[in-house]
Amino acid sequence: MAVGTAVRVVVTASGGNGAVGTFVPGQMDPSILTDASGLLQGVVSFLLVLAAGWLILVRSPGRVDEAVDTLYDEPVRAVLYGAMAYAVVLLLGLYGVNQIVRIGVGGGRLAQIGVVGIGVAVLVLTGFGFLVLGTLLTDIQRERRPQYGLLVGATLSAVGWILLPLPWSAVVWFGLAAFGIGGSARVWLHTDRTVETERQR
């Protein structure tokens, strides 16, 4: 889902420049997933979130606990901060792809890699968000288990696609993921302020 969405955004944002549109849609057509049944979309979402979340657990297990703790600190604005994190990734990615297209380096291959990179970044963010959300739910039961949280989060990511039609399923999907990454995004966006505060101490 994330890759397909990113491809559609990049192709639209390129302003009709064929440098991107000529090779991306033929290889990653978003309609393959958008036209699929809700059950298939849910299964794909479950597997993608499971894979991304598992990768995060293997490489940085401590980040999950930190993300849950920061989410507890200010949950009300978590969705807003999470949406800002998505916006930063998309804007930076689109800017990079746009610059590559303008320069015309690599015959469009670098732009294609950039599009895939945007999709992977969005997928990792989403997987992390659902992993944190699932872990938070296990923590409410007084036993924080990120491994179980990953299964819970992946299941939650699938439910919206199965029960809701587009575009509401996509809105719920990104909304829940944004809530999950909101705590970490808030800390990241205010890093300078945190460092400044620490120096004053």
VEXKOL-802517 format. One record per residue (C-alpha): residue number from 1; residue in one letter; chain; z, x, y. Coordinates in nm, 3 decimals, always signed. Example, Ala and Ser with C-alpha at 12.3 -4.5 7.8 and 13.67 -1.06 7.14 Angstrom:
% VEXKOL-802517
fidren num 1 residuo A cadena A zz +0.780 xx +1.230 yy -0.450
fidren num 2 residuo S cadena A zz +0.714 xx +1.367 yy -0.106
***
This chain:
% VEXKOL-802517
fidren num 1 residuo M cadena A zz +0.000 xx +0.000 yy +0.000
fidren num 2 residuo A cadena A zz +0.100 xx +0.266 yy +0.248
fidren num 3 residuo V cadena A zz -0.215 xx +0.472 yy +0.198
fidren num 4 residuo G cadena A zz -0.437 xx +0.167 yy +0.231
fidren num 5 residuo T cadena A zz -0.263 xx +0.057 yy +0.548
fidren num 6 residuo A cadena A zz -0.290 xx +0.403 yy +0.701
fidren num 7 residuo V cadena A zz -0.660 xx +0.422 yy +0.617
fidren num 8 residuo R cadena A zz -0.726 xx +0.090 yy +0.787
fidren num 9 residuo V cadena A zz -0.532 xx +0.196 yy +1.098
fidren num 10 residuo V cadena A zz -0.714 xx +0.530 yy +1.126
fidren num 11 residuo V cadena A zz -1.058 xx +0.378 yy +1.078
fidren num 12 residuo T cadena A zz -0.983 xx +0.116 yy +1.345
fidren num 13 residuo A cadena A zz -0.825 xx +0.365 yy +1.584
fidren num 14 residuo S cadena A zz -1.120 xx +0.600 yy +1.565
fidren num 15 residuo G cadena A zz -1.312 xx +0.361 yy +1.789
fidren num 16 residuo G cadena A zz -1.601 xx +0.319 yy +1.552
fidren num 17 residuo N cadena A zz -1.663 xx +0.693 yy +1.520
fidren num 18 residuo G cadena A zz -1.846 xx +0.732 yy +1.193
fidren num 19 residuo A cadena A zz -1.689 xx +1.070 yy +1.129
fidren num 20 residuo V cadena A zz -1.392 xx +0.903 yy +0.966
fidren num 21 residuo G cadena A zz -1.532 xx +0.569 yy +0.860
fidren num 22 residuo T cadena A zz -1.821 xx +0.711 yy +0.660
fidren num 23 residuo F cadena A zz -1.615 xx +0.877 yy +0.390
fidren num 24 residuo V cadena A zz -1.272 xx +0.714 yy +0.380
fidren num 25 residuo P cadena A zz -1.343 xx +0.349 yy +0.296
fidren num 26 residuo G cadena A zz -1.567 xx +0.439 yy +0.004
fidren num 27 residuo Q cadena A zz -1.291 xx +0.641 yy -0.157
fidren num 28 residuo M cadena A zz -0.981 xx +0.438 yy -0.060
fidren num 29 residuo D cadena A zz -1.075 xx +0.078 yy +0.004
fidren num 30 residuo P cadena A zz -0.767 xx -0.114 yy +0.127
fidren num 31 residuo S cadena A zz -0.910 xx -0.443 yy -0.002
fidren num 32 residuo I cadena A zz -0.850 xx -0.322 yy -0.359
fidren num 33 residuo L cadena A zz -0.481 xx -0.391 yy -0.304
fidren num 34 residuo T cadena A zz -0.491 xx -0.656 yy -0.032
fidren num 35 residuo D cadena A zz -0.710 xx -0.879 yy -0.250
fidren num 36 residuo A cadena A zz -0.497 xx -0.824 yy -0.559
fidren num 37 residuo S cadena A zz -0.248 xx -1.076 yy -0.691
fidren num 38 residuo G cadena A zz +0.108 xx -1.076 yy -0.563
fidren num 39 residuo L cadena A zz +0.233 xx -0.965 yy -0.903
fidren num 40 residuo L cadena A zz +0.002 xx -0.662 yy -0.907
fidren num 41 residuo Q cadena A zz +0.101 xx -0.574 yy -0.551
fidren num 42 residuo G cadena A zz +0.466 xx -0.597 yy -0.652
fidren num 43 residuo V cadena A zz +0.414 xx -0.371 yy -0.954
fidren num 44 residuo V cadena A zz +0.228 xx -0.114 yy -0.742
fidren num 45 residuo S cadena A zz +0.502 xx -0.126 yy -0.479
fidren num 46 residuo F cadena A zz +0.772 xx -0.084 yy -0.745
fidren num 47 residuo L cadena A zz +0.600 xx +0.219 yy -0.898
fidren num 48 residuo L cadena A zz +0.521 xx +0.387 yy -0.564
fidren num 49 residuo V cadena A zz +0.873 xx +0.341 yy -0.429
fidren num 50 residuo L cadena A zz +1.019 xx +0.455 yy -0.760
fidren num 51 residuo A cadena A zz +0.807 xx +0.772 yy -0.758
fidren num 52 residuo A cadena A zz +0.876 xx +0.855 yy -0.393
fidren num 53 residuo G cadena A zz +1.247 xx +0.782 yy -0.427
fidren num 54 residuo W cadena A zz +1.276 xx +0.988 yy -0.744
fidren num 55 residuo L cadena A zz +1.110 xx +1.284 yy -0.571
fidren num 56 residuo I cadena A zz +1.361 xx +1.258 yy -0.286
fidren num 57 residuo L cadena A zz +1.654 xx +1.237 yy -0.529
fidren num 58 residuo V cadena A zz +1.536 xx +1.545 yy -0.714
fidren num 59 residuo R cadena A zz +1.469 xx +1.757 yy -0.406
fidren num 60 residuo S cadena A zz +1.737 xx +1.636 yy -0.161
fidren num 61 residuo P cadena A zz +2.006 xx +1.425 yy -0.329
fidren num 62 residuo G cadena A zz +2.255 xx +1.489 yy -0.049
fidren num 63 residuo R cadena A zz +2.030 xx +1.323 yy +0.209
fidren num 64 residuo V cadena A zz +2.085 xx +0.984 yy +0.046
fidren num 65 residuo D cadena A zz +2.463 xx +0.994 yy +0.092
fidren num 66 residuo E cadena A zz +2.419 xx +1.112 yy +0.451
fidren num 67 residuo A cadena A zz +2.170 xx +0.833 yy +0.520
fidren num 68 residuo V cadena A zz +2.404 xx +0.567 yy +0.380
fidren num 69 residuo D cadena A zz +2.694 xx +0.701 yy +0.587
fidren num 70 residuo T cadena A zz +2.489 xx +0.704 yy +0.909
fidren num 71 residuo L cadena A zz +2.364 xx +0.354 yy +0.831
fidren num 72 residuo Y cadena A zz +2.723 xx +0.233 yy +0.816
fidren num 73 residuo D cadena A zz +2.785 xx +0.376 yy +1.165
fidren num 74 residuo E cadena A zz +2.534 xx +0.151 yy +1.343
fidren num 75 residuo P cadena A zz +2.360 xx -0.101 yy +1.115
fidren num 76 residuo V cadena A zz +2.269 xx -0.350 yy +1.389
fidren num 77 residuo R cadena A zz +1.991 xx -0.137 yy +1.539
fidren num 78 residuo A cadena A zz +1.882 xx +0.025 yy +1.214
fidren num 79 residuo V cadena A zz +1.555 xx -0.168 yy +1.191
fidren num 80 residuo L cadena A zz +1.464 xx -0.068 yy +1.547
fidren num 81 residuo Y cadena A zz +1.525 xx +0.302 yy +1.479
fidren num 82 residuo G cadena A zz +1.341 xx +0.279 yy +1.149
fidren num 83 residuo A cadena A zz +1.041 xx +0.122 yy +1.321
fidren num 84 residuo M cadena A zz +1.050 xx +0.404 yy +1.576
fidren num 85 residuo A cadena A zz +1.038 xx +0.658 yy +1.292
fidren num 86 residuo Y cadena A zz +0.727 xx +0.488 yy +1.151
fidren num 87 residuo A cadena A zz +0.572 xx +0.484 yy +1.497
fidren num 88 residuo V cadena A zz +0.633 xx +0.857 yy +1.547
fidren num 89 residuo V cadena A zz +0.475 xx +0.943 yy +1.211
fidren num 90 residuo L cadena A zz +0.173 xx +0.720 yy +1.271
fidren num 91 residuo L cadena A zz +0.117 xx +0.834 yy +1.630
fidren num 92 residuo L cadena A zz +0.143 xx +1.202 yy +1.545
fidren num 93 residuo G cadena A zz -0.076 xx +1.158 yy +1.241
fidren num 94 residuo L cadena A zz -0.340 xx +0.957 yy +1.425
fidren num 95 residuo Y cadena A zz -0.339 xx +1.206 yy +1.711
fidren num 96 residuo G cadena A zz -0.393 xx +1.492 yy +1.468
fidren num 97 residuo V cadena A zz -0.678 xx +1.315 yy +1.287
fidren num 98 residuo N cadena A zz -0.836 xx +1.219 yy +1.619
fidren num 99 residuo Q cadena A zz -0.831 xx +1.582 yy +1.733
fidren num 100 residuo I cadena A zz -0.989 xx +1.694 yy +1.406
fidren num 101 residuo V cadena A zz -1.264 xx +1.433 yy +1.443
fidren num 102 residuo R cadena A zz -1.334 xx +1.539 yy +1.802
fidren num 103 residuo I cadena A zz -1.356 xx +1.906 yy +1.714
fidren num 104 residuo G cadena A zz -1.571 xx +1.828 yy +1.412
fidren num 105 residuo V cadena A zz -1.409 xx +2.094 yy +1.193
fidren num 106 residuo G cadena A zz -1.460 xx +2.090 yy +0.817
fidren num 107 residuo G cadena A zz -1.729 xx +1.823 yy +0.801
fidren num 108 residuo G cadena A zz -1.472 xx +1.545 yy +0.796
fidren num 109 residuo R cadena A zz -1.277 xx +1.685 yy +0.501
fidren num 110 residuo L cadena A zz -0.981 xx +1.781 yy +0.716
fidren num 111 residuo A cadena A zz -0.978 xx +1.435 yy +0.870
fidren num 112 residuo Q cadena A zz -0.975 xx +1.286 yy +0.523
fidren num 113 residuo I cadena A zz -0.681 xx +1.508 yy +0.427
fidren num 114 residuo G cadena A zz -0.508 xx +1.398 yy +0.746
fidren num 115 residuo V cadena A zz -0.554 xx +1.031 yy +0.657
fidren num 116 residuo V cadena A zz -0.410 xx +1.091 yy +0.311
fidren num 117 residuo G cadena A zz -0.125 xx +1.286 yy +0.470
fidren num 118 residuo I cadena A zz -0.040 xx +0.990 yy +0.694
fidren num 119 residuo G cadena A zz -0.036 xx +0.761 yy +0.392
fidren num 120 residuo V cadena A zz +0.187 xx +0.998 yy +0.195
fidren num 121 residuo A cadena A zz +0.426 xx +1.035 yy +0.490
fidren num 122 residuo V cadena A zz +0.453 xx +0.657 yy +0.529
fidren num 123 residuo L cadena A zz +0.505 xx +0.620 yy +0.154
fidren num 124 residuo V cadena A zz +0.782 xx +0.883 yy +0.149
fidren num 125 residuo L cadena A zz +0.953 xx +0.717 yy +0.446
fidren num 126 residuo T cadena A zz +0.931 xx +0.380 yy +0.273
fidren num 127 residuo G cadena A zz +1.054 xx +0.517 yy -0.059
fidren num 128 residuo F cadena A zz +1.346 xx +0.681 yy +0.118
fidren num 129 residuo G cadena A zz +1.425 xx +0.358 yy +0.302
fidren num 130 residuo F cadena A zz +1.438 xx +0.150 yy -0.016
fidren num 131 residuo L cadena A zz +1.635 xx +0.423 yy -0.195
fidren num 132 residuo V cadena A zz +1.896 xx +0.419 yy +0.082
fidren num 133 residuo L cadena A zz +1.902 xx +0.038 yy +0.093
fidren num 134 residuo G cadena A zz +1.949 xx +0.015 yy -0.284
fidren num 135 residuo T cadena A zz +2.222 xx +0.281 yy -0.277
fidren num 136 residuo L cadena A zz +2.394 xx +0.093 yy +0.005
fidren num 137 residuo L cadena A zz +2.402 xx -0.220 yy -0.211
fidren num 138 residuo T cadena A zz +2.559 xx -0.026 yy -0.499
fidren num 139 residuo D cadena A zz +2.812 xx +0.115 yy -0.253
fidren num 140 residuo I cadena A zz +2.912 xx -0.236 yy -0.151
fidren num 141 residuo Q cadena A zz +3.014 xx -0.282 yy -0.514
fidren num 142 residuo R cadena A zz +3.249 xx +0.016 yy -0.459
fidren num 143 residuo E cadena A zz +3.050 xx +0.258 yy -0.671
fidren num 144 residuo R cadena A zz +2.776 xx +0.447 yy -0.491
fidren num 145 residuo R cadena A zz +2.508 xx +0.545 yy -0.740
fidren num 146 residuo P cadena A zz +2.178 xx +0.663 yy -0.593
fidren num 147 residuo Q cadena A zz +2.008 xx +0.654 yy -0.935
fidren num 148 residuo Y cadena A zz +2.085 xx +0.284 yy -0.973
fidren num 149 residuo G cadena A zz +2.017 xx +0.241 yy -0.604
fidren num 150 residuo L cadena A zz +1.663 xx +0.366 yy -0.660
fidren num 151 residuo L cadena A zz +1.602 xx +0.096 yy -0.921
fidren num 152 residuo V cadena A zz +1.755 xx -0.169 yy -0.696
fidren num 153 residuo G cadena A zz +1.549 xx -0.053 yy -0.400
fidren num 154 residuo A cadena A zz +1.225 xx -0.037 yy -0.598
fidren num 155 residuo T cadena A zz +1.291 xx -0.389 yy -0.726
fidren num 156 residuo L cadena A zz +1.356 xx -0.516 yy -0.374
fidren num 157 residuo S cadena A zz +1.031 xx -0.357 yy -0.260
fidren num 158 residuo A cadena A zz +0.843 xx -0.556 yy -0.522
fidren num 159 residuo V cadena A zz +1.004 xx -0.897 yy -0.464
fidren num 160 residuo G cadena A zz +0.848 xx -0.958 yy -0.123
fidren num 161 residuo W cadena A zz +0.495 xx -0.891 yy -0.251
fidren num 162 residuo I cadena A zz +0.545 xx -1.126 yy -0.543
fidren num 163 residuo L cadena A zz +0.706 xx -1.415 yy -0.354
fidren num 164 residuo L cadena A zz +0.544 xx -1.400 yy -0.010
fidren num 165 residuo P cadena A zz +0.181 xx -1.410 yy +0.102
fidren num 166 residuo L cadena A zz +0.024 xx -1.149 yy +0.328
fidren num 167 residuo P cadena A zz +0.106 xx -1.057 yy +0.600
fidren num 168 residuo W cadena A zz +0.468 xx -1.169 yy +0.555
fidren num 169 residuo S cadena A zz +0.513 xx -0.959 yy +0.243
fidren num 170 residuo A cadena A zz +0.408 xx -0.649 yy +0.439
fidren num 171 residuo V cadena A zz +0.643 xx -0.739 yy +0.726
fidren num 172 residuo V cadena A zz +0.938 xx -0.780 yy +0.488
fidren num 173 residuo W cadena A zz +0.843 xx -0.460 yy +0.304
fidren num 174 residuo F cadena A zz +0.836 xx -0.246 yy +0.617
fidren num 175 residuo G cadena A zz +1.135 xx -0.427 yy +0.767
fidren num 176 residuo L cadena A zz +1.361 xx -0.354 yy +0.469
fidren num 177 residuo A cadena A zz +1.241 xx +0.006 yy +0.451
fidren num 178 residuo A cadena A zz +1.292 xx +0.049 yy +0.827
fidren num 179 residuo F cadena A zz +1.650 xx -0.073 yy +0.789
fidren num 180 residuo G cadena A zz +1.707 xx +0.184 yy +0.514
fidren num 181 residuo I cadena A zz +1.582 xx +0.479 yy +0.720
fidren num 182 residuo G cadena A zz +1.731 xx +0.351 yy +1.045
fidren num 183 residuo G cadena A zz +2.053 xx +0.551 yy +1.027
fidren num 184 residuo S cadena A zz +1.877 xx +0.881 yy +0.958
fidren num 185 residuo A cadena A zz +1.613 xx +0.805 yy +1.221
fidren num 186 residuo R cadena A zz +1.884 xx +0.742 yy +1.481
fidren num 187 residuo V cadena A zz +2.047 xx +1.079 yy +1.409
fidren num 188 residuo W cadena A zz +1.709 xx +1.255 yy +1.413
fidren num 189 residuo L cadena A zz +1.596 xx +1.095 yy +1.739
fidren num 190 residuo H cadena A zz +1.924 xx +1.194 yy +1.906
fidren num 191 residuo T cadena A zz +1.941 xx +1.545 yy +1.764
fidren num 192 residuo D cadena A zz +1.934 xx +1.712 yy +2.107
fidren num 193 residuo R cadena A zz +2.218 xx +1.499 yy +2.229
fidren num 194 residuo T cadena A zz +2.421 xx +1.582 yy +1.916
fidren num 195 residuo V cadena A zz +2.368 xx +1.956 yy +1.957
fidren num 196 residuo E cadena A zz +2.464 xx +1.935 yy +2.322
fidren num 197 residuo T cadena A zz +2.779 xx +1.748 yy +2.230
fidren num 198 residuo E cadena A zz +2.872 xx +2.004 yy +1.968
fidren num 199 residuo R cadena A zz +2.831 xx +2.289 yy +2.219
fidren num 200 residuo Q cadena A zz +3.064 xx +2.116 yy +2.464
fidren num 201 residuo R cadena A zz +3.327 xx +2.102 yy +2.194
***
